[in-house]
Amino acid sequence: MEVLRLLFNRFFGHFWTSGPSDKNKAMVEYLQQYGIIKSKKVAEVMEAIDRGLFVPAGNPPYVDSPMQIGYNATISAPHMHATCLELLKEHLQPGMHALDVGSGTGYLTACFAMMVGPEGRAVGVEHIPELVTSSIENIKKSAAASLLKEGSLSVHVTDGRLGWPELAPYDAIHVGAAAPEIPQPLVEQLKPGGRMVIPVGTLFQDLKVVDKKLDGSINVRSETSVRYVPLTSRAAQLHNY
């Protein structure tokens, strides 16, 4: 991943001069070239949802690096978003329900909404009200705007560790911050046959893939080592901010 990041930084920092939509397309093409994006479906949705609309002004949105978004929160690097979309793509079919915990700027929630379509439901939950407000404004500028307006996409203020039971069960759950252990409410809100992707750990973290079998039993495997901000309370996150 580090080699890929260096190539991104060099390419976008020095050589690319076209407009935002072309830069976003080039970002997707590089992720495809280096084997992060494997499917046509993930490539299409990442091209449709322009990352530049979801990164605070003054930051290079198409560089493969996480970015600070305020409130001691970050937006993940493009390769991590692509990785999670690839892991969840079979559980983001039209008509399915998806939950994005720690939705931040709204980028991945918008991607989920595009994949499940107007007949599905994509829900983002975030415990910082200011981020929820700004994420809704970001989504309104994006290709997912109509889904927000029609109600198949929504973002809510709540403690992400509790999920959003009103629209459970979910075929896909993504958690964008590292939990010391997998929160039980999220396991309960995962539909039999569904999948959750969640970073787990404190000092050392692994991206865990949690599959709930049709009989309700759980299978957990580690996908890769990662480094995320912690999944914690609002007060703890804002401490010293």
C-alpha positions in Angstrom: 0.0 0.0 0.0 2.9 2.4 0.8 4.3 2.1 -2.8 0.8 2.8 -4.2 0.5 5.9 -1.9 3.9 7.2 -3.1 2.8 6.8 -6.8 -0.4 8.6 -6.1 1.4 11.5 -4.4 3.8 11.9 -7.2 1.2 11.6 -9.9 -1.3 14.0 -8.5 1.1 16.3 -6.8 3.2 17.1 -9.8 1.8 15.8 -13.1 -2.0 16.0 -13.2 -3.5 19.3 -14.4 -7.0 18.4 -15.5 -10.3 19.1 -13.7 -11.7 17.3 -10.7 -13.8 14.8 -12.5 -10.8 13.7 -14.5 -8.7 13.5 -11.4 -11.3 11.3 -9.7 -11.4 9.0 -12.7 -7.6 8.8 -12.7 -7.7 7.9 -9.0 -10.1 5.0 -9.8 -7.9 3.9 -12.7 -4.8 3.7 -10.5 -6.7 1.7 -7.9 -7.7 -0.7 -10.7 -4.1 -0.8 -12.0 -2.7 -1.8 -8.7 -5.4 -4.4 -8.0 -7.3 -2.7 -5.2 -10.4 -2.2 -7.3 -11.2 -5.6 -8.9 -14.8 -5.3 -10.0 -16.6 -3.1 -12.5 -19.3 -2.3 -9.9 -16.9 -0.7 -7.4 -15.1 1.2 -10.2 -18.4 2.6 -11.4 -19.6 3.8 -8.0 -16.2 5.4 -7.1 -16.2 7.2 -10.5 -19.8 8.3 -9.9 -19.2 9.7 -6.4 -16.5 12.3 -6.7 -14.2 12.1 -3.7 -13.4 15.8 -4.1 -16.8 16.8 -2.9 -16.2 15.0 0.4 -12.8 16.3 1.4 -12.4 19.6 3.2 -11.1 22.5 1.1 -7.3 22.8 1.0 -6.6 19.1 1.0 -5.7 17.0 -2.1 -8.7 14.7 -2.3 -7.4 12.3 -4.9 -4.1 11.4 -3.2 -4.1 8.0 -1.6 -4.0 9.1 2.0 -6.4 9.7 4.9 -7.3 13.3 5.5 -8.3 15.2 8.7 -11.9 16.4 8.6 -12.0 18.1 12.0 -13.2 16.9 15.4 -10.3 14.5 15.6 -11.9 12.5 12.8 -10.5 11.5 9.4 -11.7 10.4 6.0 -10.0 7.1 5.0 -7.6 6.8 2.1 -9.1 5.9 -1.3 -7.5 2.4 -1.2 -9.3 1.6 2.1 -12.6 2.8 0.8 -12.1 0.6 -2.3 -11.0 -2.3 -0.2 -14.2 -2.1 2.0 -16.4 -1.7 -1.1 -14.9 -4.8 -2.7 -15.4 -6.8 0.5 -19.0 -5.7 0.8 -20.1 -5.5 -2.9 -22.1 -8.8 -2.8 -24.0 -7.4 0.2 -24.7 -4.0 -1.5 -27.0 -5.3 -4.2 -30.1 -3.3 -5.3 -32.8 -3.3 -2.7 -30.5 -4.3 0.2 -29.9 -2.3 3.5 -26.5 -0.9 4.4 -25.2 0.9 7.5 -22.1 3.1 7.6 -20.9 3.6 11.2 -18.8 6.7 11.7 -20.0 8.2 8.4 -17.8 11.3 8.6 -18.0 13.4 5.5 -20.6 11.0 4.0 -18.5 9.6 1.1 -18.9 5.9 1.7 -22.5 6.3 2.7 -23.1 7.9 -0.7 -21.3 5.0 -2.4 -23.5 2.5 -0.5 -26.6 4.4 -1.6 -25.6 4.3 -5.2 -25.0 0.5 -5.0 -28.3 -0.4 -3.2 -30.3 2.0 -5.3 -33.6 3.8 -4.6 -35.3 0.5 -3.7 -32.7 -0.1 -0.9 -31.6 1.9 2.1 -28.3 3.3 3.0 -27.9 4.8 6.5 -25.0 6.8 7.9 -24.5 7.3 11.6 -22.1 9.8 13.2 -22.0 11.2 16.7 -20.6 14.6 15.8 -23.6 16.8 14.7 -21.5 19.2 12.8 -20.2 16.3 10.6 -23.7 15.0 10.0 -24.7 18.5 8.8 -21.7 18.9 6.5 -22.0 15.4 5.2 -25.6 16.0 4.1 -24.5 19.2 2.3 -21.7 17.1 0.6 -24.2 14.5 -0.5 -26.5 17.1 -1.9 -23.7 18.1 -4.4 -23.0 14.5 -5.4 -24.6 11.9 -7.7 -26.4 10.5 -4.7 -28.4 13.8 -4.1 -31.7 12.3 -5.5 -31.4 9.3 -3.2 -31.1 11.6 -0.2 -34.0 13.7 -1.3 -36.2 10.6 -1.9 -35.3 9.1 1.5 -33.4 5.9 0.5 -30.3 7.6 1.9 -30.2 9.2 5.4 -27.6 10.3 7.9 -28.3 10.5 11.6 -26.6 11.7 14.8 -26.1 8.8 17.2 -23.4 6.8 19.0 -22.3 4.5 16.2 -21.5 1.7 18.6 -25.3 1.3 19.0 -25.9 1.2 15.2 -29.3 2.3 13.9 -31.9 -0.4 14.9 -34.8 1.4 13.2 -33.8 0.1 9.8 -32.1 -3.2 10.8 -31.3 -5.8 9.9 -28.6 -4.8 7.5 -27.1 -6.8 4.7 -23.9 -4.7 4.9 -22.3 -2.9 7.8 -19.1 -0.8 7.5 -17.4 0.7 10.6 -15.0 3.5 9.9 -13.2 3.6 13.2 -11.4 0.9 15.3 -13.3 -0.8 18.1 -11.4 -2.6 20.9 -13.9 -5.4 20.3 -16.8 -5.9 17.9 -19.8 -4.1 19.3 -22.6 -6.6 20.1 -25.4 -4.2 18.9 -23.9 -4.2 15.4 -23.7 -8.0 15.4 -27.3 -8.1 16.3 -28.3 -5.7 13.6 -26.5 -7.7 10.9 -28.9 -9.8 8.8 -28.3 -13.5 8.6 -26.3 -13.9 5.4 -24.9 -10.4 5.8 -21.4 -9.1 6.3 -19.7 -6.5 8.5 -16.3 -4.9 7.9 -14.8 -3.4 11.0 -11.3 -2.5 12.2 -10.6 -4.0 15.6 -7.8 -3.3 18.0 -6.1 -0.5 19.9 -2.4 -0.2 19.3 -2.4 -2.9 16.7 -5.5 -3.2 14.5 -6.8 -5.7 12.0 -9.6 -5.2 9.5 -12.1 -7.9 10.4 -14.6 -9.4 8.1 -17.7 -10.6 10.1 -20.1 -13.0 8.3 -23.4 -13.9 9.9 -24.5 -17.3 8.6 -28.1 -18.1 7.8 -28.4 -20.0 11.1 -27.2 -16.8 13.0 -23.7 -18.1 13.8 -20.8 -15.7 13.3 -17.5 -16.2 11.4 -14.7 -13.7 11.8 -11.5 -13.4 9.8 -8.8 -10.9 9.5 -8.3 -9.2 6.1 -5.3 -7.0 6.7 -3.5 -4.8 9.2 -4.8 -1.2 9.4 -4.6 2.0 11.4 -7.8 3.8 12.1 -8.9 6.4 14.7 -10.7 4.8 17.7 -14.4 4.1 17.8 -15.3 5.8 21.0 -17.7 8.2 22.7 -18.3 11.7 21.4 -16.7 13.2 24.6 -13.6 11.0 24.3 -13.2 11.9 20.6 -13.5 15.6 21.3 -11.1 15.5 24.3 -8.3 18.0 23.7 -9.8 19.0 20.4 
